[in-house]
């Protein structure tokens, strides 16, 4: 089994998906997590590339967020679409990254992802509140490469 498959157990993956559902409950924003073993690219550049590949740039309000993890490299990045970057505080992604990193350093990958997802969801709720006609535009499942 690869390190990507070992990164989270099936039960932990479900908890992360549940956190995505909870975070998206009050916002039109879309949050995804993508895991892959390794990248030869800069982590943020790879996250931006995957953002497009995963069609996260196709949301109605340009409000997708990708949490990308290169498991074997022990690196991650958070990538937000242009609609989000125009409205969130300048240090927003850094504060979210710090929350995730604090847990990752202790080997608590599941909780790092959950806390990062919930933090992103709170900020999205402020700027992109849920509307009655909102639909879930992207899968909530963890994607793997």
C-alpha positions as CSV (number, residue, x, y, z in Angstrom):
1,X,0.0,0.0,0.0
2,X,1.3,3.5,-0.8
3,X,1.9,6.2,1.7
4,X,-1.1,8.0,0.2
5,X,-3.3,5.1,1.1
6,X,-1.8,5.0,4.6
7,X,-2.1,8.7,5.2
8,X,-5.7,8.4,6.4
9,X,-7.7,5.4,7.4
10,X,-11.1,4.9,5.8
11,X,-12.7,6.1,9.0
12,X,-10.5,9.2,9.1
13,X,-11.2,9.9,5.4
14,X,-14.9,9.9,6.2
15,X,-14.3,12.3,9.1
16,X,-12.6,14.7,6.7
17,X,-15.4,14.4,4.2
18,X,-17.9,15.1,7.1
19,X,-15.9,18.2,8.0
20,X,-16.2,19.3,4.3
21,X,-19.9,18.8,4.5
22,X,-20.1,20.7,7.8
23,X,-18.0,23.6,6.4
24,X,-20.0,23.9,3.2
25,X,-23.4,23.7,5.0
26,X,-23.5,27.5,5.6
27,X,-21.6,28.7,2.5
28,X,-21.7,28.5,-1.3
29,X,-17.9,27.9,-1.2
30,X,-16.5,24.6,-2.3
31,X,-13.7,22.8,-0.4
32,X,-11.7,19.8,-1.6
33,X,-8.7,17.8,-0.4
34,X,-6.3,16.2,-2.8
35,X,-3.6,13.7,-1.8
36,X,-0.7,12.5,-3.9
37,X,2.6,10.8,-3.1
38,X,5.1,13.3,-4.5
39,X,5.5,16.3,-6.7
40,X,8.6,17.6,-8.5
41,X,6.9,21.0,-8.8
42,X,6.7,23.8,-6.2
43,X,3.9,22.7,-3.9
44,X,1.8,25.8,-4.5
45,X,2.3,25.5,-8.3
46,X,1.2,21.9,-8.2
47,X,-1.9,22.9,-6.1
48,X,-2.8,25.6,-8.7
49,X,-2.3,23.0,-11.5
50,X,-4.6,20.5,-9.7
51,X,-7.1,23.3,-9.0
52,X,-7.7,23.5,-12.7
53,X,-7.5,19.8,-13.4
54,X,-10.1,19.1,-10.7
55,X,-12.3,21.9,-12.3
56,X,-12.3,23.9,-9.1
57,X,-12.1,27.0,-11.1
58,X,-15.6,26.3,-12.6
59,X,-17.6,27.4,-9.6
60,X,-20.3,30.0,-10.1
61,X,-18.7,32.5,-7.6
62,X,-15.1,31.5,-8.0
63,X,-15.0,30.4,-4.4
64,X,-13.3,27.0,-4.4
65,X,-10.6,26.1,-1.9
66,X,-8.1,23.2,-2.5
67,X,-6.0,21.7,0.3
68,X,-3.3,19.8,-1.5
69,X,-0.9,17.4,0.3
70,X,2.2,15.8,-1.2
71,X,2.3,13.0,1.4
72,X,5.8,11.6,0.9
73,X,7.3,15.1,0.6
74,X,5.6,16.1,3.8
75,X,4.4,19.3,2.2
76,X,1.0,20.9,1.6
77,X,-0.5,24.0,0.1
78,X,-3.9,25.8,0.2
79,X,-5.1,27.3,-3.0
80,X,-8.2,29.6,-3.2
81,X,-9.9,30.8,-6.3
82,X,-9.9,34.4,-7.4
83,X,-13.3,35.2,-5.9
84,X,-12.0,34.2,-2.4
85,X,-8.6,35.9,-2.7
86,X,-10.3,39.2,-3.4
87,X,-12.3,39.2,-0.1
88,X,-10.4,37.3,2.6
89,X,-7.8,38.9,4.8
90,X,-4.2,38.9,3.5
91,X,-3.0,36.5,6.2
92,X,-6.0,34.2,6.0
93,X,-4.3,31.4,4.1
94,X,-1.3,31.6,6.4
95,X,-3.4,31.3,9.6
96,X,-5.2,28.3,8.1
97,X,-1.9,26.8,7.0
98,X,-0.6,27.3,10.6
99,X,-3.5,25.4,12.0
100,X,-3.0,22.5,9.7
101,X,0.8,22.5,10.2
102,X,0.5,22.4,14.0
103,X,-1.3,19.1,13.7
104,X,0.8,17.7,10.9
105,X,4.0,18.2,12.9
106,X,2.4,16.0,15.6
107,X,1.5,13.4,13.0
108,X,-2.2,14.1,13.5
109,X,-3.1,14.5,9.8
110,X,-6.8,13.9,10.1
111,X,-7.3,16.7,12.7
112,X,-5.0,19.1,10.8
113,X,-7.2,18.7,7.7
114,X,-10.4,18.9,9.7
115,X,-9.4,22.1,11.5
116,X,-8.1,23.7,8.3
117,X,-11.4,22.8,6.5
118,X,-13.5,24.2,9.3
119,X,-11.5,27.4,9.4
120,X,-11.8,27.8,5.7
121,X,-15.6,27.2,6.0
122,X,-16.0,29.8,8.6
123,X,-14.3,32.4,6.5
124,X,-16.2,31.4,3.4
125,X,-19.5,31.7,5.3
126,X,-18.6,35.3,6.0
127,X,-18.0,36.2,2.4
128,X,-20.0,33.6,0.5
129,X,-23.1,32.8,2.7
130,X,-25.3,29.9,1.7
131,X,-28.2,30.9,-0.5
132,X,-31.5,29.0,-1.0
133,X,-30.6,28.2,-4.6
134,X,-27.1,26.9,-3.9
135,X,-26.1,23.5,-5.1
136,X,-23.0,21.5,-4.3
137,X,-20.9,22.1,-7.4
138,X,-18.0,19.8,-6.6
139,X,-17.4,16.4,-5.0
140,X,-16.7,16.4,-1.3
141,X,-14.7,13.1,-1.6
142,X,-10.9,13.2,-1.1
143,X,-9.2,12.9,-4.5
144,X,-6.0,11.0,-4.9
145,X,-3.3,11.1,-7.5
